[in-house]
Each structure stands twice: as structure tokens, then as C-alpha cells.
Amino acid sequence: MSHSKHLGIGAIVSFQSKFMHPHILRDEHFQDKPSSHRLVNAVVIRRQQKMINHKDTLCVIIHHDDFVDEDGNLQDLWCAESHVKVHKEGDPAKFFHESIGQGCKEDGEDVDDVENQEQSKNHDHGKRMSIDPNGFDDPLRPREGRDLMWRNVNMTLRTRNKKIEAEKKILDSVWGDVPSKQVTAIMGPSGSGKTSLLNILAGRASSNGNIKIDADIRLNNYVVDPTRIEVRNNIAFVAQDDSLQVTSTPREAIRFSAKMRLPRTMTGEALDNLTEIMLEELGLVSCADVLVGGALLKGISGGERKRTSVGVELVTHPALVFLDEPTSGLDSHNALQLCQLLKRVAQAGSSILFTIHQPSSEIFSSFDRLILLNQGRVMYQGLTADVPAHFEERGFPCPQHYNPADHVMHIALENSIVKLQNSGFFPNDTRKIGDPFKVDEDANRDPLGITISSRGEEKQDPPPGLVDQTYELFKREIKNLVRNTHTLRTRTVMTVVISLTIGCLFWQVADNDFSEFINAQSTFGALLMSLTANIFSTALPSLVAFPEERPVFLREYSTNYYSVVSYFVSRLTVELTVNAVQVTVSTITTYFMVGFHLDYWVLWTAVYLLACASSALGVMVGSATESASTAIELLPAVFMPQILFSGFFVPPALIPNWLSWLVYIMPLTYGVRILLAGEFGGDRCDNVETFPDGTNSCTRILGNSGSNPDDVWWYYLVLLGLFIVFRLFALFVLKKKASKFY
Ligand SMILES: Nc1ncnc2c1ncn2[C@@H]1O[C@H](COP(=O)(O)OP(=O)(O)OP(=O)(O)O)[C@@H](O)[C@H]1O
């Protein structure tokens, strides 16, 4: 089914309740109909409660675009059996309204309340049927739950002011639990430690420098260390700051997550189905094909981005879902819709834990449990339904018609800790928790690296392997490149402008007689400029790209999308291709404009190898730095020495001994030597006039720069070697960083 046509139109089919499988229309019911109409088979109602039972007629609302013509009008719609009523032609919204408001009638009746139709339509999500035999394309697929429990969670910040050391408790003996199949919300005033607690439980914080963290965290009563990457891989975490690929669309982002993390046996159709269900559940259908966007690229709204981040995590049927303020930036309708979806995910078996600010009363009542933090301590912990009574018993009754969420926040903010404590808040942890289960080393280990359950989880096929991961990443990289029009345009224009400038400045200098030293020196200058221009134009994008993509990479890597190797290989492939195009444009321009005499392919190969080594150096520095601005600041420090040691400004022989080794680790040195050997080492220099000392311009330039035409193959090999070393080092740095936290 084409996604591009999605209009989100509700079409209505009505049929008798005696219909064999009221919520499943099967293919055989459409055998005498044109094949396009059989597509209705794929869009049946999945949930009983979505049906509207009117008298003895059952209405099924389906989302389907194939019944809508280009103007959005409902086309002739046939149904399964002869007794099934069929709505024909006309405004689909009108049919929608008629059926909701009037029961499922045939054509006719005027409609005057379009608002109702829209409202109904908005609640009309998730009409697709699972087509995967294992149900992996159902985001609400039942799953084995895991009970998360913690106690004695402490986080201490050590500060030093005017040589006086002090300690601040960010979290103080925090305790709580998130049973499976329940939604638990963490609330509390700003700075009360909500995010800190969530990060600790999700393994995204650990002791370091001034921060000391200790905690007893258990899953199904097995002690776990969530900072271990295997544990974190099993926790779906939606951070406050979205880290999505800016050049992907919500549909692509959700499908990519499903493709990379669900069993490799899932068909493309099942993945599409899952993606569509997720988009519908999250109300993202209307923006499904708009780019996510970012600082430089216009895209979907903040709320839509947030919901996309949620969808990206929920498609994997996680047992533990942590979300940091998932409703921030959402309007009340979308916030409620999201909370209801989370509730259904919990009902499927997950443990849901999220932080939230000022929920509406409707949202508040949708939580099963509440943890109220105040100044790093647990002020309340228990069922949400018990909150009003709990506060009333302690002398803080919730006024009538007042949002209990606002009430508890008001009480927490307006009263001192001492007063609240005296009133009976801040309960001690009185749960009877036995010793943790011991991990049986001989037992089969589950994905968390520990034996969680003796029941043994259902075996499932692994996600895609290295080759598939690389292929998927490669496709995404290509899309990223093509859609990043701003960067692509700038890069192309810069390459052409710089090459033309070099060409004009050094117009045909290499064609002059080298008997004049100045001509040879100018040709050396032209070669050096061609090389350095390519160094900068290839290294700079690599240098800034990684720090920018870092949050996306870290999120994806830490949640098991792919290995560092596939990420690296896919990026490398795209980079090598882009470098090749860029080098070709630049070398063709300069070769003919400057009038070089060396073989064109010598020029191309040397410039290309140097460009690759330079971008590898850029990636290495980019991987090691935290932000694009730091990387750019480092640019001169990394590349200026290359120019200084290239032999143009100071002959290597004159460089002080203690610095001379640097000449040999600079990629530019070898690029320069190859090109000088090509331009000044050929037959052309046989006819050049000699100077009184027996040298000529060619031999002088070769000698001064240390280039020996007999060693050219060595220069190629060293350049290639440097490229490999820089790449491997970057891979190492990346792997090291990725195994840590955000
Ligand atoms: N790594 C850290 N270094 C220094 N202070 C920290 C660190 N992490 C948390 N804090 C401090 O701990 C306190 C709690 O922060 P946290 O972000 O957990 O609060 P919060 O309840 O989530 O706040 P908000 O609702 O405003 O997001 C804050 O005062 C914060 O400045």
C-alpha cells in the first residue's frame, strides 16, 4: 500500500453483527471484487472497543486511502457479504459523521456537525491488523514483564567554594518500585531530582568526579547494574532532548528502529505495518513524511519530534520503558493520547516509568502509581488513586474540582520539609524485601546478562547482522547526504570556487620553462595549493559531522541498533564516494587551468589519498571532541603543521632535529612528494638549463622538499597507512566513548 497517499480519511463499512468475524474482514470476502478493494483486508479493526455497536448493526471504522480519489472523495466501497451495507461516493467525513451519530445507515442524511467527525477521527487510531505470524508488527504485543525495584538510591554532589568542601544530597535514600503492567509517574518540584533518579535507574549516570552515586536496583529481585551496556540495551529510554537523525522522517525513523532491532525474519511488509500502526497510535500520520529537522533544517514541530522519539522506542516491545518528560511540548490532547498509549503498552506487560510536570487531572488519573519527590527525598510513593486520601489524612485535603496533580505540587512547594515531615509525609521504606536472588552462572543467561526469570523467555530470531546493519546505515547515510542540501550545496560551490581561484591564480604556470626557477617554484605553489584546498574541504565536513551526529549515534549504539563497525564502514563508504567526486571536480579544474605536466591520474590518486587521510584525521579529532565548535577550534592546530612541514616554506633539512620527526607523520608531506616527483621528476626536466652548481630547478625543488622519484610507491603506501591508522584510532575512540554515557 502506498504511504504517500495517506490522507487519514475514515471510511465506514457497516455490516450485520452476525458476521462471522466481526473485526476481521478476510480476503475471501472480496474474491469477486477488484484486487485494489481487497486491500481493506489489511486495515481491519484490531480492538473490540473501537467498534460502535448500534442496535443490531456493528460499525467498523477503517482507515483506508485506496477508497479515496484524488479529491478526497470516497469511492464506491464494496464489502464482504451481500448483507453488508455499502456507502458509496460523497464526502468521507460526512459518512463518518452519519455512522457515528446516526448508526450505520446507508447514504443520505445531512450533516451539520463536522467537529464531531474530526474528534472521532482523532481517536480513531490503530486499525491495522497484525500480519506478522509472531505478532512483532503489533506495538502492543504481549510481553513478559519485569518488576523494577530500588532502595537506598543516593546521589551526592561534592562542591568546593573558597576552599570549603561541602556535600549536597541530590537524592537521599530514595526508594520505590515499578511493577510490570503499571504506569508509574515521578513528579516533584523543579530540581527535586526526578531526572537524576530516572538516569540512575536507566544506567545513564554513574559516580564520577564530584558526583557519588550508590543504589540497590533489582529486576525481578536480581541485583542489576544498569550502567552495564547489556542492561541498558534492554531499557527503552526516551530522553528529554530528542536525538533523532535530522534528515529522516518520522516514518523512516520508526521503521529504521524496528528494522534494526526486531528479528531479522520480519518481512518488509510487517515492518511497514508496524510503522503505520505506531504512526497512527502517536497521531503522526499527517507529518509522517516531513523531515525531523534541526537547527539548520526546517522540520516537524517539537511535540511531533517528541512523539517520534517515543515511537522509535516503543516499536521494539520493550519490557522497561523510561521516559523523561514525554509530554513536554505537547498540547493537552496529544499529551493525553500519549499517556493513554503508554497505559496500553503497560497493559501489554511493560513497566513504564516517566517524569512529568503538571499533568492535567485526566492524565494524572491515568497513572497507576505516583512517586513524589521533594528535595531529593520521597514525599509520597504509592497508588495514584490513594493520593487524595493520603493528603487529606495529613491535613492537606484537595479542594473540590481541583486538579490533584496541582494540589500535590502546591503542597510540596508551599510547605517546608520539616512541616511536611511532621505531618507524616516522607515515609520510610518499610517494604519487606528479601535477599536478592543469586545469579546461577550455569543457567542460560538472558539478554540482561543475568538470569531474570526461571520461566525462560520466548526464543526469538536475532536482529539483522553486520552486513544488513551496514547496508541499512549506508542507505540512511546516502539519504542524509542528499537531503542535507545546504551542506551539499556549500561543499560543491566551495570546491568549484576554490579550484577556479587556484586555476586563475596559477594560470598555465606549469607550462612555462622551468629553466627559470620562479616558474618551477610557482608550479610547486600550485601543487601545494591544490593539495591543501582538498585537505580542508574534505576534512572540515568530517570534523564537524561527528560531534553533530554524536547524540544520535550514542543513543542508537547504546540501544543496540548496530555495531560501531557497521556505523564506521557505512560512513566510510559514503565519505570515500563523496571525496572521489569532490577530488575529481577539483583536480580536473586545476589540472587543465594550471597546465600541469604530470600524469592526471597521479594527481588524482595523490589528492584523493591525501583527502581520505585528512578526512580520517578529521573524523579522529571529531570523535574525540564533544561539540562541533570545539572541533572547529582544533582545526588550525591539526592542519597548520601540515602546511608548515610540507617542505614549501622550510626545507625538511633545515627543520630542527627535535621537530623533524613530525615531517614523517604529516599526510601532506607524502602528497607533496608524490606530486613533485611526478611534475619535476620526468623527462621534461632533462632539457631544463642547469645552474652553476650543477643543479637545475627540478632537482633543487625535489632535493629541498625531500622528494625522491624512486620512492614514490613508498609515499603512496605511507599515505594509505596513515589513513588506516587514523581511521582505526577514531574507531577505538568512538567505541570507548560509546560504551559510556550520554
Ligand atoms: N551532574 C550534576 N552535576 C551537578 N549538579 C547536578 C548534576 N545532576 C543533577 N544536579 C543537580 O541536582 C538537582 C536535581 O536535578 P534534576 O535534573 O534531577 O532535577 P529535576 O527534578 O529533574 O528538575 P527539572 O524538573 O527542572 O528537570 C539540581 O539542582 C541539579 O542542578
The ligand as an SDF file (V2000), in Angstrom:
LIG
                    3D

 31 33  0  0  0  0  0  0  0  0999 V2000
   25.8640   16.1150   37.1880 N   0  0  0  0  0  0  0  0  0  0  0  0
   25.4360   17.0670   38.0110 C   0  0  0  0  0  0  0  0  0  0  0  0
   26.2780   17.9970   38.4670 N   0  0  0  0  0  0  0  0  0  0  0  0
   25.8480   18.9700   39.3050 C   0  0  0  0  0  0  0  0  0  0  0  0
   24.5880   19.0910   39.7300 N   0  0  0  0  0  0  0  0  0  0  0  0
   23.6940   18.1950   39.3080 C   0  0  0  0  0  0  0  0  0  0  0  0
   24.0640   17.1400   38.4330 C   0  0  0  0  0  0  0  0  0  0  0  0
   22.9640   16.3950   38.1720 N   0  0  0  0  0  0  0  0  0  0  0  0
   21.9640   16.9730   38.8590 C   0  0  0  0  0  0  0  0  0  0  0  0
   22.3960   18.0480   39.5250 N   0  0  0  0  0  0  0  0  0  0  0  0
   21.5920   18.9110   40.3990 C   0  0  0  0  0  0  0  0  0  0  0  0
   20.6800   18.0910   41.0730 O   0  0  0  0  0  0  0  0  0  0  0  0
   19.4360   18.7130   41.2070 C   0  0  0  0  0  0  0  0  0  0  0  0
   18.3270   17.8470   40.6390 C   0  0  0  0  0  0  0  0  0  0  0  0
   18.4280   17.8430   39.2320 O   0  0  0  0  0  0  0  0  0  0  0  0
   17.3990   17.0790   38.3280 P   0  0  0  0  0  0  0  0  0  0  0  0
   17.6910   17.4350   36.9260 O   0  0  0  0  0  0  0  0  0  0  0  0
   17.4090   15.6500   38.6710 O   0  0  0  0  0  0  0  0  0  0  0  0
   16.0220   17.7190   38.8080 O   0  0  0  0  0  0  0  0  0  0  0  0
   14.5810   17.6250   38.1710 P   0  0  0  0  0  0  0  0  0  0  0  0
   13.6610   17.3340   39.2680 O   0  0  0  0  0  0  0  0  0  0  0  0
   14.5750   16.6700   37.0340 O   0  0  0  0  0  0  0  0  0  0  0  0
   14.4150   19.0920   37.6550 O   0  0  0  0  0  0  0  0  0  0  0  0
   13.5490   19.6540   36.4350 P   0  0  0  0  0  0  0  0  0  0  0  0
   12.1370   19.3330   36.7570 O   0  0  0  0  0  0  0  0  0  0  0  0
   13.8030   21.1320   36.4790 O   0  0  0  0  0  0  0  0  0  0  0  0
   14.0510   18.9980   35.2070 O   0  0  0  0  0  0  0  0  0  0  0  0
   19.5520   20.0420   40.5200 C   0  0  0  0  0  0  0  0  0  0  0  0
   19.7800   21.0200   41.4870 O   0  0  0  0  0  0  0  0  0  0  0  0
   20.7410   19.8900   39.6210 C   0  0  0  0  0  0  0  0  0  0  0  0
   21.3900   21.1010   39.4200 O   0  0  0  0  0  0  0  0  0  0  0  0
  1  2  1  0
  2  3  1  0
  2  7  2  0
  3  4  2  0
  4  5  1  0
  5  6  2  0
  6  7  1  0
  6 10  1  0
  7  8  1  0
  8  9  2  0
  9 10  1  0
 10 11  1  0
 11 12  1  0
 11 30  1  0
 12 13  1  0
 13 14  1  0
 13 28  1  0
 14 15  1  0
 15 16  1  0
 16 17  2  0
 16 18  1  0
 16 19  1  0
 19 20  1  0
 20 21  2  0
 20 22  1  0
 20 23  1  0
 23 24  1  0
 24 25  2  0
 24 26  1  0
 24 27  1  0
 28 29  1  0
 28 30  1  0
 30 31  1  0
M  END
$$$$
